[in-house]
Amino acid sequence: MADTLKLIRTFNSRIEAELVKSFLDANGIKSIIMSDDAGEMYPSTQLYWGVRLFVKEKDFEAAFNLIDSQITET
């Protein structure tokens, strides 16, 4: 049975998504970035559709708590 992906957050830019992805990776949670920007050829489309970050459903709660802890600390 394949692992189900769950949307953890939508960002305004790929840079923001990459930073959070790196943070999750450093904490042992794998994630996937999906963006409809034609392979980064049209980054302006990120403003319309956003850049989505997905994690496995089983890791969702841990990932959410990690991201939330960083947002509330600043």
Distance bins in CASP14 RR format, pairs under 12 A and 6 or more apart:
PFRMAT RR
TARGET T0000
AUTHOR 0000-0000-0000
RMODE 2
METHOD distances of the structure
MODEL  1
1 56 0 0 0 0 0 1 0 0 0 0 0
1 57 0 0 0 0 0 1 0 0 0 0 0
1 58 0 0 0 0 0 1 0 0 0 0 0
2 56 0 0 0 0 1 0 0 0 0 0 0
2 57 0 0 0 0 0 1 0 0 0 0 0
3 30 0 0 0 0 1 0 0 0 0 0 0
3 32 0 0 0 0 0 1 0 0 0 0 0
3 54 0 0 0 0 0 1 0 0 0 0 0
3 55 0 0 0 0 1 0 0 0 0 0 0
3 56 1 0 1 0 0 0 0 0 0 0 0
3 57 1 0 0 1 0 0 0 0 0 0 0
3 58 1 0 0 1 0 0 0 0 0 0 0
3 59 0 0 0 0 1 0 0 0 0 0 0
3 60 0 0 0 0 0 1 0 0 0 0 0
4 54 0 0 0 0 1 0 0 0 0 0 0
4 55 0 0 0 0 0 1 0 0 0 0 0
4 56 1 0 0 1 0 0 0 0 0 0 0
4 57 1 0 1 0 0 0 0 0 0 0 0
4 58 0 0 0 0 1 0 0 0 0 0 0
4 59 0 0 0 0 0 1 0 0 0 0 0
4 60 0 0 0 0 1 0 0 0 0 0 0
5 30 0 0 0 0 0 1 0 0 0 0 0
5 31 0 0 0 0 1 0 0 0 0 0 0
5 32 1 0 0 1 0 0 0 0 0 0 0
5 33 0 0 0 0 0 1 0 0 0 0 0
5 34 0 0 0 0 1 0 0 0 0 0 0
5 52 0 0 0 0 1 0 0 0 0 0 0
5 53 0 0 0 0 0 1 0 0 0 0 0
5 54 1 0 1 0 0 0 0 0 0 0 0
5 55 1 0 0 1 0 0 0 0 0 0 0
5 56 1 0 0 1 0 0 0 0 0 0 0
5 57 1 0 0 1 0 0 0 0 0 0 0
5 58 0 0 0 0 0 1 0 0 0 0 0
5 59 0 0 0 0 1 0 0 0 0 0 0
5 60 0 0 0 0 1 0 0 0 0 0 0
5 63 0 0 0 0 0 1 0 0 0 0 0
6 29 0 0 0 0 0 1 0 0 0 0 0
6 31 0 0 0 0 0 1 0 0 0 0 0
6 32 0 0 0 0 0 1 0 0 0 0 0
6 52 0 0 0 0 0 1 0 0 0 0 0
6 53 0 0 0 0 0 1 0 0 0 0 0
6 54 1 0 0 1 0 0 0 0 0 0 0
6 55 1 0 0 1 0 0 0 0 0 0 0
6 56 1 0 0 1 0 0 0 0 0 0 0
6 57 1 0 1 0 0 0 0 0 0 0 0
6 58 0 0 0 0 1 0 0 0 0 0 0
6 59 0 0 0 0 1 0 0 0 0 0 0
6 60 1 0 1 0 0 0 0 0 0 0 0
6 61 0 0 0 0 1 0 0 0 0 0 0
6 62 0 0 0 0 0 1 0 0 0 0 0
6 63 0 0 0 0 1 0 0 0 0 0 0
6 64 0 0 0 0 1 0 0 0 0 0 0
7 17 0 0 0 0 0 1 0 0 0 0 0
7 31 0 0 0 0 0 1 0 0 0 0 0
7 32 0 0 0 0 0 1 0 0 0 0 0
7 33 0 0 0 0 0 1 0 0 0 0 0
7 34 0 0 0 0 1 0 0 0 0 0 0
7 50 0 0 0 0 0 1 0 0 0 0 0
7 51 0 0 0 0 0 1 0 0 0 0 0
7 52 1 0 1 0 0 0 0 0 0 0 0
7 53 1 0 0 1 0 0 0 0 0 0 0
7 54 1 0 1 0 0 0 0 0 0 0 0
7 55 0 0 0 0 1 0 0 0 0 0 0
7 56 0 0 0 0 0 1 0 0 0 0 0
7 57 0 0 0 0 0 1 0 0 0 0 0
7 60 0 0 0 0 1 0 0 0 0 0 0
7 63 0 0 0 0 0 1 0 0 0 0 0
7 64 0 0 0 0 0 1 0 0 0 0 0
8 17 0 0 0 0 0 1 0 0 0 0 0
8 20 0 0 0 0 1 0 0 0 0 0 0
8 21 0 0 0 0 1 0 0 0 0 0 0
8 23 0 0 0 0 0 1 0 0 0 0 0
8 24 0 0 0 0 1 0 0 0 0 0 0
8 29 0 0 0 0 1 0 0 0 0 0 0
8 30 0 0 0 0 0 1 0 0 0 0 0
8 31 1 0 0 1 0 0 0 0 0 0 0
8 32 0 0 0 0 1 0 0 0 0 0 0
8 33 0 0 0 0 0 1 0 0 0 0 0
8 34 0 0 0 0 0 1 0 0 0 0 0
8 51 0 0 0 0 0 1 0 0 0 0 0
8 52 0 0 0 0 1 0 0 0 0 0 0
8 53 1 0 1 0 0 0 0 0 0 0 0
8 54 1 0 0 1 0 0 0 0 0 0 0
8 55 1 0 1 0 0 0 0 0 0 0 0
8 56 0 0 0 0 0 1 0 0 0 0 0
8 57 0 0 0 0 0 1 0 0 0 0 0
8 59 0 0 0 0 1 0 0 0 0 0 0
8 60 1 0 0 1 0 0 0 0 0 0 0
8 61 0 0 0 0 0 1 0 0 0 0 0
8 62 0 0 0 0 0 1 0 0 0 0 0
8 63 1 0 1 0 0 0 0 0 0 0 0
8 64 1 0 0 1 0 0 0 0 0 0 0
8 65 0 0 0 0 0 1 0 0 0 0 0
8 66 0 0 0 0 1 0 0 0 0 0 0
8 67 1 0 0 1 0 0 0 0 0 0 0
8 68 0 0 0 0 0 1 0 0 0 0 0
9 16 0 0 0 0 1 0 0 0 0 0 0
9 17 0 0 0 0 1 0 0 0 0 0 0
9 19 0 0 0 0 0 1 0 0 0 0 0
9 20 1 0 0 1 0 0 0 0 0 0 0
9 21 0 0 0 0 0 1 0 0 0 0 0
9 23 0 0 0 0 0 1 0 0 0 0 0
9 24 0 0 0 0 0 1 0 0 0 0 0
9 31 0 0 0 0 1 0 0 0 0 0 0
9 33 0 0 0 0 0 1 0 0 0 0 0
9 34 0 0 0 0 0 1 0 0 0 0 0
9 50 0 0 0 0 0 1 0 0 0 0 0
9 51 0 0 0 0 1 0 0 0 0 0 0
9 52 1 0 0 1 0 0 0 0 0 0 0
9 53 1 0 1 0 0 0 0 0 0 0 0
9 54 0 0 0 0 1 0 0 0 0 0 0
9 55 0 0 0 0 1 0 0 0 0 0 0
9 60 0 0 0 0 0 1 0 0 0 0 0
9 63 0 0 0 0 1 0 0 0 0 0 0
9 64 0 0 0 0 1 0 0 0 0 0 0
9 66 0 0 0 0 0 1 0 0 0 0 0
9 67 1 0 0 1 0 0 0 0 0 0 0
9 68 0 0 0 0 0 1 0 0 0 0 0
9 70 0 0 0 0 0 1 0 0 0 0 0
9 71 0 0 0 0 0 1 0 0 0 0 0
10 16 0 0 0 0 1 0 0 0 0 0 0
10 17 0 0 0 0 1 0 0 0 0 0 0
10 20 0 0 0 0 0 1 0 0 0 0 0
10 33 0 0 0 0 0 1 0 0 0 0 0
10 34 0 0 0 0 1 0 0 0 0 0 0
10 35 0 0 0 0 1 0 0 0 0 0 0
10 36 0 0 0 0 0 1 0 0 0 0 0
10 46 0 0 0 0 0 1 0 0 0 0 0
10 47 0 0 0 0 0 1 0 0 0 0 0
10 48 0 0 0 0 0 1 0 0 0 0 0
10 49 0 0 0 0 1 0 0 0 0 0 0
10 50 1 0 1 0 0 0 0 0 0 0 0
10 51 1 0 0 1 0 0 0 0 0 0 0
10 52 1 0 1 0 0 0 0 0 0 0 0
10 53 1 0 0 1 0 0 0 0 0 0 0
10 54 0 0 0 0 0 1 0 0 0 0 0
11 17 1 0 1 0 0 0 0 0 0 0 0
11 18 0 0 0 0 1 0 0 0 0 0 0
11 19 0 0 0 0 1 0 0 0 0 0 0
11 20 1 0 0 1 0 0 0 0 0 0 0
11 21 0 0 0 0 1 0 0 0 0 0 0
11 31 0 0 0 0 0 1 0 0 0 0 0
11 33 0 0 0 0 1 0 0 0 0 0 0
11 34 0 0 0 0 0 1 0 0 0 0 0
11 35 0 0 0 0 1 0 0 0 0 0 0
11 46 0 0 0 0 1 0 0 0 0 0 0
11 47 0 0 0 0 0 1 0 0 0 0 0
11 49 0 0 0 0 0 1 0 0 0 0 0
11 50 1 0 0 1 0 0 0 0 0 0 0
11 51 1 0 1 0 0 0 0 0 0 0 0
11 52 1 0 0 1 0 0 0 0 0 0 0
11 53 1 0 0 1 0 0 0 0 0 0 0
11 54 0 0 0 0 0 1 0 0 0 0 0
11 67 0 0 0 0 0 1 0 0 0 0 0
12 35 0 0 0 0 0 1 0 0 0 0 0
12 43 0 0 0 0 0 1 0 0 0 0 0
12 44 0 0 0 0 0 1 0 0 0 0 0
12 45 0 0 0 0 0 1 0 0 0 0 0
12 46 1 0 0 1 0 0 0 0 0 0 0
12 47 1 0 0 1 0 0 0 0 0 0 0
12 48 0 0 0 0 0 1 0 0 0 0 0
12 49 0 0 0 0 0 1 0 0 0 0 0
12 50 1 0 0 1 0 0 0 0 0 0 0
12 51 1 0 0 1 0 0 0 0 0 0 0
12 52 0 0 0 0 0 1 0 0 0 0 0
13 19 0 0 0 0 1 0 0 0 0 0 0
13 20 0 0 0 0 0 1 0 0 0 0 0
13 33 0 0 0 0 0 1 0 0 0 0 0
13 35 0 0 0 0 1 0 0 0 0 0 0
13 37 0 0 0 0 0 1 0 0 0 0 0
13 40 0 0 0 0 0 1 0 0 0 0 0
13 43 1 0 0 1 0 0 0 0 0 0 0
13 44 0 0 0 0 0 1 0 0 0 0 0
13 45 0 0 0 0 0 1 0 0 0 0 0
13 46 1 0 1 0 0 0 0 0 0 0 0
13 47 0 0 0 0 1 0 0 0 0 0 0
13 49 0 0 0 0 0 1 0 0 0 0 0
13 50 0 0 0 0 1 0 0 0 0 0 0
13 51 1 0 0 1 0 0 0 0 0 0 0
13 53 0 0 0 0 0 1 0 0 0 0 0
14 20 0 0 0 0 0 1 0 0 0 0 0
14 21 0 0 0 0 1 0 0 0 0 0 0
14 33 1 0 0 1 0 0 0 0 0 0 0
14 34 0 0 0 0 0 1 0 0 0 0 0
14 35 1 0 0 1 0 0 0 0 0 0 0
14 36 0 0 0 0 0 1 0 0 0 0 0
14 37 1 0 0 1 0 0 0 0 0 0 0
14 39 0 0 0 0 1 0 0 0 0 0 0
14 40 1 0 0 1 0 0 0 0 0 0 0
14 42 0 0 0 0 0 1 0 0 0 0 0
14 43 1 0 0 1 0 0 0 0 0 0 0
14 44 0 0 0 0 0 1 0 0 0 0 0
14 45 0 0 0 0 0 1 0 0 0 0 0
14 46 1 0 0 1 0 0 0 0 0 0 0
14 47 0 0 0 0 0 1 0 0 0 0 0
14 49 0 0 0 0 0 1 0 0 0 0 0
14 50 0 0 0 0 1 0 0 0 0 0 0
14 51 1 0 1 0 0 0 0 0 0 0 0
14 52 0 0 0 0 0 1 0 0 0 0 0
14 53 0 0 0 0 0 1 0 0 0 0 0
15 21 0 0 0 0 0 1 0 0 0 0 0
15 22 0 0 0 0 0 1 0 0 0 0 0
15 33 0 0 0 0 0 1 0 0 0 0 0
15 35 0 0 0 0 0 1 0 0 0 0 0
15 40 0 0 0 0 0 1 0 0 0 0 0
15 43 0 0 0 0 1 0 0 0 0 0 0
15 46 0 0 0 0 1 0 0 0 0 0 0
15 51 0 0 0 0 1 0 0 0 0 0 0
16 22 0 0 0 0 0 1 0 0 0 0 0
16 23 0 0 0 0 0 1 0 0 0 0 0
16 33 0 0 0 0 0 1 0 0 0 0 0
16 35 0 0 0 0 0 1 0 0 0 0 0
16 46 0 0 0 0 1 0 0 0 0 0 0
16 50 0 0 0 0 1 0 0 0 0 0 0
16 51 1 0 0 1 0 0 0 0 0 0 0
16 52 0 0 0 0 0 1 0 0 0 0 0
16 53 0 0 0 0 1 0 0 0 0 0 0
16 67 0 0 0 0 0 1 0 0 0 0 0
16 71 0 0 0 0 0 1 0 0 0 0 0
17 23 0 0 0 0 0 1 0 0 0 0 0
17 24 0 0 0 0 0 1 0 0 0 0 0
17 31 0 0 0 0 1 0 0 0 0 0 0
17 32 0 0 0 0 0 1 0 0 0 0 0
17 33 1 0 1 0 0 0 0 0 0 0 0
17 34 0 0 0 0 1 0 0 0 0 0 0
17 35 1 0 0 1 0 0 0 0 0 0 0
17 37 0 0 0 0 0 1 0 0 0 0 0
17 40 0 0 0 0 0 1 0 0 0 0 0
17 43 0 0 0 0 0 1 0 0 0 0 0
17 46 0 0 0 0 1 0 0 0 0 0 0
17 50 0 0 0 0 1 0 0 0 0 0 0
17 51 1 0 1 0 0 0 0 0 0 0 0
17 52 1 0 0 1 0 0 0 0 0 0 0
17 53 1 0 1 0 0 0 0 0 0 0 0
17 54 0 0 0 0 0 1 0 0 0 0 0
17 67 0 0 0 0 0 1 0 0 0 0 0
18 24 0 0 0 0 0 1 0 0 0 0 0
18 25 0 0 0 0 0 1 0 0 0 0 0
18 31 0 0 0 0 0 1 0 0 0 0 0
18 32 0 0 0 0 0 1 0 0 0 0 0
18 33 1 0 0 1 0 0 0 0 0 0 0
18 35 0 0 0 0 0 1 0 0 0 0 0
18 40 0 0 0 0 0 1 0 0 0 0 0
18 46 0 0 0 0 0 1 0 0 0 0 0
18 51 0 0 0 0 1 0 0 0 0 0 0
18 53 0 0 0 0 1 0 0 0 0 0 0
19 25 0 0 0 0 0 1 0 0 0 0 0
19 26 0 0 0 0 0 1 0 0 0 0 0
19 31 0 0 0 0 0 1 0 0 0 0 0
19 33 0 0 0 0 0 1 0 0 0 0 0
19 51 0 0 0 0 0 1 0 0 0 0 0
19 53 0 0 0 0 0 1 0 0 0 0 0
19 67 0 0 0 0 0 1 0 0 0 0 0
19 70 0 0 0 0 0 1 0 0 0 0 0
20 26 0 0 0 0 0 1 0 0 0 0 0
20 27 0 0 0 0 0 1 0 0 0 0 0
20 29 0 0 0 0 0 1 0 0 0 0 0
20 31 1 0 0 1 0 0 0 0 0 0 0
20 32 0 0 0 0 0 1 0 0 0 0 0
20 33 0 0 0 0 1 0 0 0 0 0 0
20 51 0 0 0 0 1 0 0 0 0 0 0
20 52 0 0 0 0 0 1 0 0 0 0 0
20 53 1 0 0 1 0 0 0 0 0 0 0
20 54 0 0 0 0 0 1 0 0 0 0 0
20 55 0 0 0 0 0 1 0 0 0 0 0
20 63 0 0 0 0 1 0 0 0 0 0 0
20 64 0 0 0 0 0 1 0 0 0 0 0
20 66 0 0 0 0 1 0 0 0 0 0 0
20 67 1 0 0 1 0 0 0 0 0 0 0
20 68 0 0 0 0 0 1 0 0 0 0 0
20 70 0 0 0 0 1 0 0 0 0 0 0
20 71 0 0 0 0 1 0 0 0 0 0 0
21 27 0 0 0 0 0 1 0 0 0 0 0
21 28 0 0 0 0 0 1 0 0 0 0 0
21 29 0 0 0 0 1 0 0 0 0 0 0
21 30 0 0 0 0 1 0 0 0 0 0 0
21 31 1 0 1 0 0 0 0 0 0 0 0
21 32 0 0 0 0 1 0 0 0 0 0 0
21 33 1 0 1 0 0 0 0 0 0 0 0
21 34 0 0 0 0 0 1 0 0 0 0 0
21 35 0 0 0 0 0 1 0 0 0 0 0
21 51 0 0 0 0 1 0 0 0 0 0 0
21 52 0 0 0 0 0 1 0 0 0 0 0
21 53 1 0 0 1 0 0 0 0 0 0 0
21 54 0 0 0 0 1 0 0 0 0 0 0
21 55 0 0 0 0 1 0 0 0 0 0 0
21 63 0 0 0 0 0 1 0 0 0 0 0
21 66 0 0 0 0 0 1 0 0 0 0 0
21 67 0 0 0 0 0 1 0 0 0 0 0
22 28 0 0 0 0 0 1 0 0 0 0 0
22 29 0 0 0 0 0 1 0 0 0 0 0
22 30 0 0 0 0 0 1 0 0 0 0 0
22 31 0 0 0 0 1 0 0 0 0 0 0
22 33 0 0 0 0 0 1 0 0 0 0 0
22 53 0 0 0 0 0 1 0 0 0 0 0
22 66 0 0 0 0 0 1 0 0 0 0 0
22 70 0 0 0 0 0 1 0 0 0 0 0
23 29 0 0 0 0 1 0 0 0 0 0 0
23 31 0 0 0 0 1 0 0 0 0 0 0
23 53 0 0 0 0 0 1 0 0 0 0 0
23 55 0 0 0 0 0 1 0 0 0 0 0
23 63 0 0 0 0 1 0 0 0 0 0 0
23 66 1 0 0 1 0 0 0 0 0 0 0
23 67 1 0 0 1 0 0 0 0 0 0 0
23 68 0 0 0 0 0 1 0 0 0 0 0
23 69 0 0 0 0 0 1 0 0 0 0 0
23 70 1 0 0 1 0 0 0 0 0 0 0
23 71 0 0 0 0 0 1 0 0 0 0 0
24 30 1 0 0 1 0 0 0 0 0 0 0
24 31 1 0 1 0 0 0 0 0 0 0 0
24 32 0 0 0 0 0 1 0 0 0 0 0
24 33 0 0 0 0 0 1 0 0 0 0 0
24 53 0 0 0 0 1 0 0 0 0 0 0
24 54 0 0 0 0 0 1 0 0 0 0 0
24 55 1 0 0 1 0 0 0 0 0 0 0
24 56 0 0 0 0 0 1 0 0 0 0 0
24 59 0 0 0 0 1 0 0 0 0 0 0
24 60 0 0 0 0 0 1 0 0 0 0 0
24 62 0 0 0 0 1 0 0 0 0 0 0
24 63 1 0 1 0 0 0 0 0 0 0 0
24 64 0 0 0 0 0 1 0 0 0 0 0
24 65 0 0 0 0 0 1 0 0 0 0 0
24 66 1 0 0 1 0 0 0 0 0 0 0
24 67 1 0 0 1 0 0 0 0 0 0 0
24 70 0 0 0 0 0 1 0 0 0 0 0
25 31 1 0 0 1 0 0 0 0 0 0 0
25 32 0 0 0 0 0 1 0 0 0 0 0
25 33 0 0 0 0 0 1 0 0 0 0 0
25 53 0 0 0 0 0 1 0 0 0 0 0
25 55 0 0 0 0 0 1 0 0 0 0 0
25 59 0 0 0 0 0 1 0 0 0 0 0
25 63 0 0 0 0 0 1 0 0 0 0 0
25 66 0 0 0 0 0 1 0 0 0 0 0
26 66 0 0 0 0 1 0 0 0 0 0 0
26 70 0 0 0 0 0 1 0 0 0 0 0
27 55 0 0 0 0 0 1 0 0 0 0 0
27 59 0 0 0 0 1 0 0 0 0 0 0
27 62 0 0 0 0 1 0 0 0 0 0 0
27 63 0 0 0 0 1 0 0 0 0 0 0
27 65 0 0 0 0 0 1 0 0 0 0 0
27 66 1 0 1 0 0 0 0 0 0 0 0
27 67 0 0 0 0 0 1 0 0 0 0 0
27 69 0 0 0 0 0 1 0 0 0 0 0
27 70 0 0 0 0 0 1 0 0 0 0 0
28 55 0 0 0 0 0 1 0 0 0 0 0
28 56 0 0 0 0 0 1 0 0 0 0 0
28 59 0 0 0 0 1 0 0 0 0 0 0
28 62 0 0 0 0 1 0 0 0 0 0 0
28 63 0 0 0 0 1 0 0 0 0 0 0
28 66 0 0 0 0 1 0 0 0 0 0 0
29 53 0 0 0 0 0 1 0 0 0 0 0
29 54 0 0 0 0 0 1 0 0 0 0 0
29 55 1 0 0 1 0 0 0 0 0 0 0
29 56 0 0 0 0 1 0 0 0 0 0 0
29 58 0 0 0 0 1 0 0 0 0 0 0
29 59 1 0 1 0 0 0 0 0 0 0 0
29 60 0 0 0 0 1 0 0 0 0 0 0
29 61 0 0 0 0 0 1 0 0 0 0 0
29 62 1 0 0 1 0 0 0 0 0 0 0
29 63 1 0 1 0 0 0 0 0 0 0 0
29 64 0 0 0 0 0 1 0 0 0 0 0
29 65 0 0 0 0 0 1 0 0 0 0 0
29 66 1 0 0 1 0 0 0 0 0 0 0
29 67 0 0 0 0 1 0 0 0 0 0 0
30 53 0 0 0 0 0 1 0 0 0 0 0
30 54 0 0 0 0 1 0 0 0 0 0 0
30 55 1 0 0 1 0 0 0 0 0 0 0
30 56 1 0 0 1 0 0 0 0 0 0 0
30 58 0 0 0 0 0 1 0 0 0 0 0
30 59 1 0 0 1 0 0 0 0 0 0 0
30 62 0 0 0 0 0 1 0 0 0 0 0
30 63 0 0 0 0 1 0 0 0 0 0 0
31 51 0 0 0 0 0 1 0 0 0 0 0
31 52 0 0 0 0 0 1 0 0 0 0 0
31 53 1 0 1 0 0 0 0 0 0 0 0
31 54 1 0 0 1 0 0 0 0 0 0 0
31 55 1 0 1 0 0 0 0 0 0 0 0
31 56 0 0 0 0 1 0 0 0 0 0 0
31 59 0 0 0 0 1 0 0 0 0 0 0
31 60 0 0 0 0 0 1 0 0 0 0 0
31 62 0 0 0 0 0 1 0 0 0 0 0
31 63 1 0 0 1 0 0 0 0 0 0 0
31 64 0 0 0 0 0 1 0 0 0 0 0
31 66 0 0 0 0 0 1 0 0 0 0 0
31 67 0 0 0 0 0 1 0 0 0 0 0
32 51 0 0 0 0 0 1 0 0 0 0 0
32 52 0 0 0 0 1 0 0 0 0 0 0
32 53 1 0 0 1 0 0 0 0 0 0 0
32 54 1 0 1 0 0 0 0 0 0 0 0
32 55 1 0 0 1 0 0 0 0 0 0 0
32 56 0 0 0 0 1 0 0 0 0 0 0
32 59 0 0 0 0 0 1 0 0 0 0 0
32 63 0 0 0 0 0 1 0 0 0 0 0
33 39 0 0 0 0 0 1 0 0 0 0 0
33 40 0 0 0 0 0 1 0 0 0 0 0
33 46 0 0 0 0 0 1 0 0 0 0 0
33 50 0 0 0 0 0 1 0 0 0 0 0
33 51 1 0 0 1 0 0 0 0 0 0 0
33 52 1 0 0 1 0 0 0 0 0 0 0
33 53 1 0 1 0 0 0 0 0 0 0 0
33 54 1 0 0 1 0 0 0 0 0 0 0
33 55 0 0 0 0 0 1 0 0 0 0 0
34 46 0 0 0 0 0 1 0 0 0 0 0
34 49 0 0 0 0 1 0 0 0 0 0 0
34 50 0 0 0 0 1 0 0 0 0 0 0
34 51 1 0 0 1 0 0 0 0 0 0 0
34 52 1 0 1 0 0 0 0 0 0 0 0
34 53 1 0 0 1 0 0 0 0 0 0 0
34 54 1 0 0 1 0 0 0 0 0 0 0
34 55 0 0 0 0 0 1 0 0 0 0 0
35 41 0 0 0 0 0 1 0 0 0 0 0
35 42 0 0 0 0 0 1 0 0 0 0 0
35 43 0 0 0 0 1 0 0 0 0 0 0
35 44 0 0 0 0 0 1 0 0 0 0 0
35 45 0 0 0 0 1 0 0 0 0 0 0
35 46 1 0 0 1 0 0 0 0 0 0 0
35 47 0 0 0 0 0 1 0 0 0 0 0
35 48 0 0 0 0 0 1 0 0 0 0 0
35 49 1 0 0 1 0 0 0 0 0 0 0
35 50 1 0 0 1 0 0 0 0 0 0 0
35 51 1 0 1 0 0 0 0 0 0 0 0
35 52 1 0 0 1 0 0 0 0 0 0 0
35 53 0 0 0 0 1 0 0 0 0 0 0
35 54 0 0 0 0 0 1 0 0 0 0 0
36 42 0 0 0 0 1 0 0 0 0 0 0
36 43 0 0 0 0 0 1 0 0 0 0 0
36 44 0 0 0 0 0 1 0 0 0 0 0
36 45 1 0 0 1 0 0 0 0 0 0 0
36 46 0 0 0 0 1 0 0 0 0 0 0
36 47 0 0 0 0 0 1 0 0 0 0 0
36 48 0 0 0 0 1 0 0 0 0 0 0
36 49 1 0 1 0 0 0 0 0 0 0 0
36 50 1 0 0 1 0 0 0 0 0 0 0
36 51 0 0 0 0 1 0 0 0 0 0 0
36 52 0 0 0 0 1 0 0 0 0 0 0
37 43 1 0 1 0 0 0 0 0 0 0 0
37 44 0 0 0 0 1 0 0 0 0 0 0
37 45 1 0 1 0 0 0 0 0 0 0 0
37 46 1 0 1 0 0 0 0 0 0 0 0
37 47 0 0 0 0 1 0 0 0 0 0 0
37 48 0 0 0 0 1 0 0 0 0 0 0
37 49 1 0 0 1 0 0 0 0 0 0 0
37 50 0 0 0 0 1 0 0 0 0 0 0
37 51 1 0 0 1 0 0 0 0 0 0 0
37 52 0 0 0 0 0 1 0 0 0 0 0
38 44 0 0 0 0 0 1 0 0 0 0 0
38 45 1 0 0 1 0 0 0 0 0 0 0
38 46 0 0 0 0 0 1 0 0 0 0 0
38 49 0 0 0 0 0 1 0 0 0 0 0
39 45 0 0 0 0 1 0 0 0 0 0 0
39 46 0 0 0 0 0 1 0 0 0 0 0
39 51 0 0 0 0 0 1 0 0 0 0 0
40 46 0 0 0 0 1 0 0 0 0 0 0
40 51 0 0 0 0 0 1 0 0 0 0 0
42 48 0 0 0 0 0 1 0 0 0 0 0
42 49 0 0 0 0 0 1 0 0 0 0 0
43 49 0 0 0 0 0 1 0 0 0 0 0
43 50 0 0 0 0 0 1 0 0 0 0 0
43 51 0 0 0 0 1 0 0 0 0 0 0
44 50 0 0 0 0 0 1 0 0 0 0 0
45 51 0 0 0 0 1 0 0 0 0 0 0
46 52 0 0 0 0 0 1 0 0 0 0 0
53 59 0 0 0 0 0 1 0 0 0 0 0
53 60 0 0 0 0 0 1 0 0 0 0 0
53 63 0 0 0 0 1 0 0 0 0 0 0
53 64 0 0 0 0 0 1 0 0 0 0 0
53 67 0 0 0 0 1 0 0 0 0 0 0
54 60 0 0 0 0 1 0 0 0 0 0 0
54 63 0 0 0 0 1 0 0 0 0 0 0
55 61 0 0 0 0 1 0 0 0 0 0 0
55 62 0 0 0 0 1 0 0 0 0 0 0
55 63 1 0 1 0 0 0 0 0 0 0 0
55 64 0 0 0 0 1 0 0 0 0 0 0
55 65 0 0 0 0 0 1 0 0 0 0 0
55 66 0 0 0 0 0 1 0 0 0 0 0
55 67 0 0 0 0 1 0 0 0 0 0 0
56 62 0 0 0 0 0 1 0 0 0 0 0
56 63 0 0 0 0 1 0 0 0 0 0 0
57 63 0 0 0 0 0 1 0 0 0 0 0
57 64 0 0 0 0 0 1 0 0 0 0 0
59 65 0 0 0 0 0 1 0 0 0 0 0
59 66 0 0 0 0 1 0 0 0 0 0 0
59 67 0 0 0 0 0 1 0 0 0 0 0
60 66 0 0 0 0 0 1 0 0 0 0 0
60 67 0 0 0 0 0 1 0 0 0 0 0
60 68 0 0 0 0 0 1 0 0 0 0 0
61 67 0 0 0 0 0 1 0 0 0 0 0
61 68 0 0 0 0 0 1 0 0 0 0 0
62 68 0 0 0 0 0 1 0 0 0 0 0
62 69 0 0 0 0 0 1 0 0 0 0 0
63 69 0 0 0 0 0 1 0 0 0 0 0
63 70 0 0 0 0 0 1 0 0 0 0 0
64 70 0 0 0 0 0 1 0 0 0 0 0
64 71 0 0 0 0 0 1 0 0 0 0 0
65 71 0 0 0 0 0 1 0 0 0 0 0
65 72 0 0 0 0 0 1 0 0 0 0 0
66 72 0 0 0 0 0 1 0 0 0 0 0
66 73 0 0 0 0 0 1 0 0 0 0 0
67 73 0 0 0 0 0 1 0 0 0 0 0
67 74 0 0 0 0 0 1 0 0 0 0 0
68 74 0 0 0 0 0 1 0 0 0 0 0
END
